[in-house]
Amino acid sequence: MRARLWLFAVVALLPACGGPPSDPLFTVSDTTLAFNAQQGGVPPADQAIVLTGGERLPFGAATWAAASSRPWLRLSRTSGGISADQDVPIGLSVQQNLQTESWVRATSTVGAPFVDVNTWAGWGAWVGNAMMIWSGDPAVPMKSYDPVTDTWFGAASTVGAPSQRLSPSLVWTGTELIVWGGYVVVGGVPTTALNTGARYNPATDTWTPMSTTGAPSARTAHRAIWTGTRMIVWGGDGLGFSYTNTGGIYDPATDTWVGPTSTVNAPSARGSAAVVWTGSRMIVWGGENPGKLNTGSFYDPATDSWSGSTSAVGCPTARSHMPGVWTGQEMILWGGVSAAPANLDTGARYNPTTDTWTDLSVIGVPEARSSHVLVWTGREMIAWGGVNATTNLNTGGIYRPPGLVPGTYTAEILIQAATLGQLSSARVQVTLTVTP
């Protein structure tokens, strides 16, 4: 009789088949979590969720298991035991660098700007949703490239476009494309450097000439960057190897050149360098005078001062005629001309926070070239156009750095606990936002 009563007591503890448990075996501290990270930057701080054992766990214990639905979200522990009222923390960390570095693909040549041995494809900038290319010929409409659809489109107005020129600088202000400087060629011979330019507004499809009052000296092989409010022009060649380390600052809101850049502690005079804007400073690296260089410096327009230098450890070989882009965390430069001379298909990423260089992958790299266009789309770098040893190019490639590209990612953590036929589960939704 006692044995039967004991058996009845055990059976009474079990839930009816298929029925839900009267109490959950555990609770979880959070059902939603959010992480924010910068592309290529330091991973965001770890977070944690806490499992708490239910008050009425049968025999006071259960086993649990947890799994993440995405590889970028790692759990510090994935299984174990839990007892009544026990807290079990699970750490959550973002594995931001899971994306493999790669040259993703070539750019389409269907509808691309025309080139031959005497015709340059043009110079360009990223205008928010496409790469816009101007050929340097005021009679030829600008064209745009959409990397999402891998297509060329558009035909901008030529009315009021700048005079014919080669090697101008182009920058995007957020509303306008600014074209400035360059040089004139007559009979295949460079004759005149320029300090003129114009602004193109795609919303109205109109060109507006720029003031030359107070403009920097005429030049080509210079670089220009956009700070968010002003354009800075720096370096270049006035033709005849007359290199400079001077620059000027232009305010499109008032169509005025507001002053030169300081030359105190400025890098040595040079042209065809890589120049980028980090959000607070301008980085200048490489170039020629006329020998090739592999040194760099930083300029702060807020204080009009130059300071520091880029590390020489692990930096690329000396080169010129290569642009640079800023990813939000790193400067990337690719291609150019070596001292040999030879066109290059190598490049590197530079992190100013750690003052370190990392070589770019050469797997699937585009054809070696110089005087090409580099733009950053917010996710990837487009290398396009330029020249090789024998002709001008209208080909290109798309490079993706390691790590998650900017965007919003979601993951789910499924947690389950079981004991004596009872099963409880919970889901935690996790969002990761990666910014440029």
N, C-alpha and C positions, 0 to 999 in steps of 0.2 A: 504493500500500500504506500509506504514512504517513497519507493522508487517511482511509482506512478505520479505522485504529487510533485516530485522534483522535476520529472520530465514535463509535466504540465506547466510548471513555472517557467522553464526555459522556453518552451514554445510560446508562451504568453508574451515573452519579451520581443519576439520576432514580429515584424510588420506583416500584415496580410499581403499575399502575393500580388504584386503589381500595384500596390497602394503606396502613396507617398509617405515618407517618414513624418512623424508628428512634429519633429524639430530638425532643423538643419544640423548636419554634423559639424559645420564650421561657418563662420562669417568672414568676409574680407573687408579690409579697411577702406579700400577705394575701388570704384568700378570704372573710373576714367582717369587717365593721366596724360600729360602733355610734355614733350621735350622740344626745345628749340636749339638749333645748331647752325653754325656758319660753314659753308662748303670749304673743305680743306683745313678747317680750323680744329681747335681742341674739342674733343667730344664733350657733350653736355654732362653736367654732374649726374651721378647715379641717383636713382630714386628707389623707393621700396614700397611694397605692399605688405600687410600683416594679416596672416590667417589666425583666427581665434577659435579654439575648439568649443563646440557646443556644450551647454550646461548639462545635457542629458545623454551624453555619449554612452552607448551600451558598453558596459565594463570599462568605461572611462577612456577609451582610446580608439583611434582610427588610423588608417594609412591614407596618404594623399599623394597626388601627382599633378604637376603643372607643365604646360607646354606653350611655347610662343609660336605664333603662326608665321613669323617673318624672321629671316636670318639676321637682320640688323638689330633685333631686340634680343639680348641675352639675359637669361635668368641665373642668379647666383646659386640657386638650388632648385631641383626639379622634382624631388620626392622626399618622403619621410613619414614620420609618425606624428600624431597630434593627440593630445589628451584634453579632457574637459577644462575649459578656461585657460588653456595654454596659448601663448602668443608665439607664432612662428613667422619671422620676417623673411621675405624673399626680395633680394636686390635686383633691380632692373638697370641694365647698362646698354647704351647705344653703341653699336659697332659701326662707326661712321665710314670707315675706309674699306668696306667690303667691295665696292665697285672697282672693277679692274680697269687700270689705265689702258687706253687703246686709241688708235686711229680708227675711227668708226667706219668711215667710207669716204669715197671720192665725191666731189660735187659734180652735179650734172653739167654737161657742156651744151645741152639743148637750149638754144635761145640765149646763151652766154654772150657777153660782148665780143666783138670780132677782134682777132689779132692776126698779124703776120710778122715777118722779120722786121718790118718798118713801123708797125702799129702796136702801141702799148694797149693793154686791156683797160687800164685805168687805175684809179686810187679810190679808196672807199672808207666807210665807217658803218658801224651798227647803229640803226636808227630806231631801235626799240622793238621792231618786229621783223626786220629784214636787214640784209647787208646791201647798202646802196653804193653803186659804183659810178664815178664820173670819169670819162675817158680823157679829159683835158682838152677836148675839142668842143667849143661852144655850139657847134652845129649838130652834135650827136647827143640825143636825149640820154639822160641817166637811166640805168636799169637797176633792178633790185633782185636779190636772191633770198628765197624763203627756205631755210634748212629743214623745216618740218615737212614740207611737201617736195623738197629737192627740185624746185622750179624757179626759173627766171621770169620776171614779169615787169610791166610798167614802162612808161616812156615819159619822163618829166619834161616840162616846158624848157625850151632853150632861149626864150625871150629874156634878155638881161643877164644871161650866164656869163661867167668870167671870160676874159680873153683867152685865146689858145695858149696852153702851157703844158709842161711836163713836171712831174714830181712836186705837186702842191701838197699841202697838208689838209686833211679833212677831219672835222670833229662834229659831234652831235650834241646839241645843247638840251635836248629834250623836246624841242619844238622846231629847231632849225638845223640845217647842215651848213657849216661854215667851211668855205674853200679859200685858202690863202697861200700866197707865195708861189714858188716854182720858177721855171725858166723857159725862155723862148728858144726854139731851134729854127735855124734858117739853113736850108740845104744840108741838113744832117749835122750842123755844127751849133753847139750852144752859144748864144750871142748875148742874151740879156737876162739877168736875174730880176725878179719881180717882188714888190711889196704891196700888191693890190689883191683884192679878193671880193667875195660876195657871199650872201647868206641865202639859202634856199629853204622855203617853207612848204613842205609837202601838203599841208592842209589847204593852202591856197594855190599851190603849184606856181609860186612866184619867186623871182630872184630880186634881192636888194643889194646894191653895191655897198661896200664898206668904206668908211673914212680912211684916208691915208695920213691924216694929221697926227703926228706923233708916233706913227707906225715904226716898227723896227726896220733896220736896213734891209734892202732887197736881198733875197736869199733863196736857195733851194737846199735839198738834203737836210732840212730842218725837221723838227717835230713839233706837234701841237697837242695839248691835252685840255680837257674841260674839267674845271674844278667844282662845277655845280652852279656857279654864277658868272665865271669869267673863263676866257680862253688864254692859255699861256703858250706863247711861241718861244722856242729855245733852240740855239745852235744853228748849224747849217754852214753852207758854203756860198759866198757871193760870186762864185765862178772863178776859175783859175786857181783853185786850191787856197782860196782866201777864207779859211775856216774861222769861226767865231765861237765864243762862249757867252754871248749876249742873248737877251730875249726881251720880249714885250708882253704886256698884259692888256687884253681887249675885253671891253664890257659891251655886249651886244644890246643891252637894254638902253644904253645912251649912245651907241655907235661911236665910242671913244676909246682911244688907246690911253690907258690911265697911268702908264709908266713903264720903265724898263725893269728887268730883273737885276738884282745885285750881281756883281762880278767878284765880290769879296769871298774868297775861299771856294769860288766856283770851280768845277772840273775843267780840265784843259780844253781848249777850243777843239771842236770836232763836228763832223757831220754824219748823217745816216746812222745815228745811234738809236737804241731802243729807249723810249721814254713813256712812262705810265703815271697815272694819278692814283694814289692809294686811298683817297678820301680825306687825307690831311697833308700829304707830302707828295712831291714829284720825284720819281726815281729816274736818273739818267744812267745808262750803262752802254759800254762799248762804243762803236763808231770808228771813224778814221780821221787822221790828220798828218799826212795822208796814209801813214802806216796804221795797221789795225790795232784796236784797243780792247782791253777786257777789264777796265776799271769803271767804277760807278760812284755816284754821289746822290745826296738827298737835298731837295729844296723845299722850304716852307714859305709859302706866299704870305702867311699871316704875319711873319716877322721879317720877310724879305731876306732870308738868310740861308746859306748853304752849310751843311754839317754832315760829318760822318762819311763813311765809304762802305761800299758793299764788300763782303768777304772775297778774298782771292782764292780761298780754299774750295776746290771743287767747282769753280766757275767755268763756264764754257770757254772754248778756245777763242782767242781774239778774233773779232769779226766786225763787219759793218753791213749796211744796207739790209738790216732786219728790223722789223717793227717789234713792239711788245704789247701785251695785253695784261690787264689786271683782273683777277678772278674774284676779288673780294678778300682774298687771303694771300695770294701769291702773284708775282709777276712771271709771265711766261714769255719767253722769246724763242724763235725758231727760224732756221734758215740763215741766209746772209752770205757774205763773201769772206773767205779766209785770206791770210797773207800770201797764200801760194801763187796766184790767186785761184780759188776754186769755189763754185757754188756749193752750199752745204744743205744737208737734209737732217741736221742734228739741232737740238735745242735743250733748254733747261727751264726748271721752275725755281724761282727765288723767293724765299720766305723772309721778309725783313724783320719779323718778330724774333726769329731764331738766327737770322743772318746766315742761312744755309742754302746751298744749291742742290738740286736733284736733277739728274739727266732725264730727258724725255725718252719714252720708248721709240724705237725705230722700226718696230714691226708694223707693216702696212703704211709706212710713212710716204707722203707724196714725193714726187720728183724734186730733187735739189733745185733751189732757186734763190734769188735775191730780189730786192726792190719790190717785194710782194705786199699784199694786204693781210693783216691779221686783225680779226675782230673777236670780241667775247660776247656771246649771245645771252649770258646769264647762266648757261648750263655747259656750253661747249665752246671751243675755239675753232674758227674757220680760218684756214690758210688758203689764200687764193691769188692767182695771177702772178705777176713778176716776170723775171727772165731766167733762162738757163744759159748754157754755154753757147747755144746757137740761135735761139729765137725767143720771142715773147710768148707768154703763156696765158691761157684762160681756163686753166684747170685748177683744181684745189682739193683739199682734204679737210675732214672734220676730226678734231682731237678732243677726247674726253679724259680729263684728269682723274686720278684715283679718288674714291670716296663717293658718297651719295651726291647727286646733282641737286640744285635747288628745286624745291617742290614740297608737297605735303604727302606724307606716308602714313599709313594706318596699319596697326597690328592688333591681334587679339590674344590674350592669355586665357587659356581654358584650365581651370583648376577643378579637380574631382577628388572626393574622399569617400572611402567605403569601409564598412564594417558590418558583419553579421547580416548580410543581405541588404543593408541600407546603402544608398548612394546619394550624395549631395554634390552639386556642381555650381560653379560661379564663373562668370566671364568678366574680364577687365579689358576695356578698350583703351588703346594707347595711340596717340598721335605724335608724329615727329615732323616738325617744320624746319626745312633747311633753306637758309637764305644765302644769296651770293656773298 
